[in-house]
Amino acid sequence: MTDLAVDVPGVRIGAAPALRSILAPGGTVGRIAAAVLGPDARAVRAVLFDKTPAANWSLGWHQDRTIVVAERVTVAGFGPWTIKSGLVQVEPPFVILERMVTLRIHLDAVDATNAPLRIVPGSHRLGRIAETRIASIVAAHGERTCLADRGDIWCYATSILHASRAADPPRRRRVLQVDYSTDALPDPLCWRGV
């Protein structure tokens, strides 16, 4: 992954042949997703987050709401559409996101000051959360900080409310985030995959 862009918040990975065997259901990482979703789990999106002293951003509370597909095709219930890093992304019916899991592979240690993932426990069971409700849900449910050693993998529901602060002091924090699904998309839509 040395040819990926640097100094940007997240690099969306369209194809990663070197990672396929690791991310496959029988691979080192993929078997974790398969243990949760079953043997048909497949990697459908990957993003490399690389915080550095020069690119040390924070990200407010949100739900991940888009998937990456092979091409834009009009299908009822899918939209709006965007293109990020040349990849076609669409917001699917929320039920698809609710059945997905996300794995975060920590390439660096993440202590309390190195921009750990923050989650709102149970928020993945609340469906699609309107922006206007996020603050009250965080207040009602609280938050947890997900610390990690280098090499640790966190698995969580893709639809969970999550956020992260900037590292303080600024330093490197790399995480490979991979979304998994077992759903087939309605024809003629299809996953792009990783």
C-alpha positions as CSV (number, residue, x, y, z in Angstrom):
1,M,0.0,0.0,0.0
2,T,3.0,2.3,-0.4
3,D,1.5,3.9,-3.6
4,L,-1.6,5.3,-1.8
5,A,-2.1,9.0,-1.2
6,V,-0.8,10.5,2.0
7,D,-1.9,13.5,4.1
8,V,-5.6,12.9,3.4
9,P,-8.1,11.8,6.0
10,G,-8.9,8.4,4.4
11,V,-7.9,6.6,1.3
12,R,-10.6,4.5,-0.2
13,I,-9.1,1.3,-1.6
14,G,-10.8,0.1,-4.8
15,A,-8.8,-3.0,-5.4
16,A,-6.1,-4.7,-3.3
17,P,-5.1,-8.0,-4.8
18,A,-2.4,-8.4,-2.2
19,L,-5.0,-8.3,0.6
20,R,-7.6,-10.6,-1.0
21,S,-6.4,-13.8,0.7
22,I,-6.2,-12.1,4.1
23,L,-9.7,-10.5,3.8
24,A,-11.3,-13.6,2.4
25,P,-13.6,-15.6,4.7
26,G,-10.8,-18.1,5.4
27,G,-8.1,-15.5,5.7
28,T,-6.5,-14.1,8.8
29,V,-8.8,-11.0,8.9
30,G,-11.8,-12.4,7.0
31,R,-12.3,-15.3,9.3
32,I,-13.3,-12.8,12.0
33,A,-16.0,-11.4,9.8
34,A,-17.1,-14.9,8.8
35,A,-17.4,-15.9,12.5
36,V,-20.0,-13.1,12.9
37,L,-21.7,-13.1,9.5
38,G,-21.1,-16.7,8.3
39,P,-19.0,-18.2,5.5
40,D,-20.5,-15.9,2.8
41,A,-19.0,-12.8,4.3
42,R,-17.1,-10.8,1.8
43,A,-15.1,-7.6,2.0
44,V,-17.1,-4.9,0.2
45,R,-15.2,-1.7,1.2
46,A,-11.8,-0.7,2.6
47,V,-10.5,2.6,3.8
48,L,-7.0,3.3,5.1
49,F,-7.0,6.0,7.7
50,D,-3.5,7.6,8.2
51,K,-3.4,10.3,10.8
52,T,0.0,12.1,11.0
53,P,1.3,15.3,12.6
54,A,0.6,17.0,9.2
55,A,-2.9,15.4,8.7
56,N,-4.4,15.2,12.2
57,W,-8.1,15.6,11.8
58,S,-11.1,14.8,14.1
59,L,-14.4,13.3,13.0
60,G,-17.7,14.0,14.6
61,W,-20.4,11.5,15.6
62,H,-21.9,9.8,12.5
63,Q,-23.1,6.5,11.0
64,D,-21.4,5.1,7.9
65,R,-24.2,5.1,5.4
66,T,-22.7,4.4,2.0
67,I,-21.5,1.3,0.1
68,V,-19.2,0.9,-2.9
69,V,-20.7,-0.6,-6.0
70,A,-19.3,-1.5,-9.4
71,E,-21.3,1.2,-11.3
72,R,-24.2,3.6,-11.0
73,V,-27.5,2.0,-11.8
74,T,-30.9,3.4,-10.9
75,V,-32.5,1.1,-8.4
76,A,-35.4,2.0,-6.1
77,G,-34.3,2.8,-2.5
78,F,-30.7,3.5,-3.4
79,G,-29.4,7.0,-3.3
80,P,-28.0,9.6,-3.1
81,W,-24.9,8.8,-5.1
82,T,-21.3,10.1,-4.7
83,I,-17.9,9.3,-6.2
84,K,-14.9,9.3,-3.7
85,S,-11.4,8.3,-4.8
86,G,-12.9,7.3,-8.2
87,L,-15.2,4.8,-6.5
88,V,-19.0,4.8,-7.0
89,Q,-20.8,5.0,-3.6
90,V,-24.4,5.0,-2.8
91,E,-26.6,5.1,0.3
92,P,-28.5,1.8,0.3
93,P,-31.7,0.9,2.2
94,F,-30.5,1.0,5.8
95,V,-31.4,-2.6,6.4
96,I,-28.3,-3.5,4.3
97,L,-26.0,-1.5,6.6
98,E,-27.6,-3.0,9.7
99,R,-26.6,-6.5,8.5
100,M,-22.9,-5.5,7.9
101,V,-19.9,-5.6,10.2
102,T,-16.8,-3.4,10.1
103,L,-13.3,-4.6,11.1
104,R,-10.7,-2.1,12.1
105,I,-7.1,-3.4,11.8
106,H,-4.7,-1.3,13.9
107,L,-1.4,-0.8,12.2
108,D,-0.2,1.4,15.1
109,A,-1.0,1.3,18.8
110,V,-3.9,3.5,19.8
111,D,-3.9,4.7,23.4
112,A,-6.3,7.3,24.8
113,T,-4.4,10.2,23.3
114,N,-3.8,8.7,19.8
115,A,-7.2,9.3,18.3
116,P,-9.0,6.1,19.4
117,L,-12.4,5.1,17.9
118,R,-15.3,6.3,20.0
119,I,-18.6,4.5,19.9
120,V,-22.1,4.8,21.3
121,P,-23.0,1.4,22.7
122,G,-26.3,0.1,21.4
123,S,-26.7,2.8,18.8
124,H,-26.6,0.3,16.0
125,R,-30.0,-1.0,17.1
126,L,-31.7,2.4,16.6
127,G,-31.9,2.4,12.8
128,R,-31.0,5.4,10.7
129,I,-30.3,8.2,13.1
130,A,-31.2,11.8,12.1
131,E,-28.4,14.3,12.6
132,T,-30.7,16.3,14.9
133,R,-30.9,13.3,17.3
134,I,-27.2,12.4,17.5
135,A,-26.3,14.6,20.5
136,S,-29.2,13.4,22.6
137,I,-28.5,9.7,21.8
138,V,-24.8,10.2,22.8
139,A,-25.9,11.8,26.0
140,A,-28.5,9.1,26.8
141,H,-26.3,6.1,25.9
142,G,-22.8,7.4,26.7
143,E,-19.7,6.5,24.8
144,R,-16.9,4.0,24.9
145,T,-13.3,4.5,23.8
146,C,-11.8,1.6,21.8
147,L,-8.1,1.3,22.6
148,A,-5.8,-1.1,20.7
149,D,-2.3,-2.4,20.5
150,R,-0.6,-2.7,17.1
151,G,-2.2,-5.7,15.3
152,D,-5.4,-5.7,17.3
153,I,-8.7,-5.9,15.3
154,W,-11.9,-4.4,16.5
155,C,-15.2,-5.7,15.1
156,Y,-18.4,-3.7,15.3
157,A,-21.8,-3.1,13.6
158,T,-21.3,-0.9,10.6
159,S,-24.3,1.2,11.6
160,I,-23.0,2.2,15.0
161,L,-22.6,5.8,15.9
162,H,-18.8,6.5,16.0
163,A,-16.3,9.4,16.1
164,S,-12.7,10.2,16.7
165,R,-10.7,13.1,18.0
166,A,-7.4,14.4,16.6
167,A,-4.3,12.8,18.2
168,D,-2.9,14.8,21.1
169,P,0.0,15.2,20.8
170,P,-0.1,14.7,17.0
171,R,1.5,11.5,15.9
172,R,0.9,8.7,13.4
173,R,-2.1,6.4,13.7
174,R,-2.9,4.1,10.8
175,V,-6.0,1.9,10.7
176,L,-7.3,-0.2,7.9
177,Q,-11.1,-0.3,8.0
178,V,-12.9,-3.1,6.1
179,D,-16.7,-3.5,5.8
180,Y,-18.2,-6.9,5.3
181,S,-21.6,-8.1,4.0
182,T,-23.3,-11.3,3.0
183,D,-26.1,-9.5,1.1
184,A,-26.5,-9.7,-2.6
185,L,-27.6,-6.4,-4.1
186,P,-30.7,-6.2,-6.3
187,D,-29.9,-6.6,-10.0
188,P,-28.3,-4.9,-11.8
189,L,-26.4,-3.4,-8.9
190,C,-23.4,-5.3,-7.6
191,W,-20.7,-4.8,-5.0
192,R,-17.3,-3.5,-6.3
193,G,-15.5,-5.5,-3.6
194,V,-11.9,-5.1,-2.5
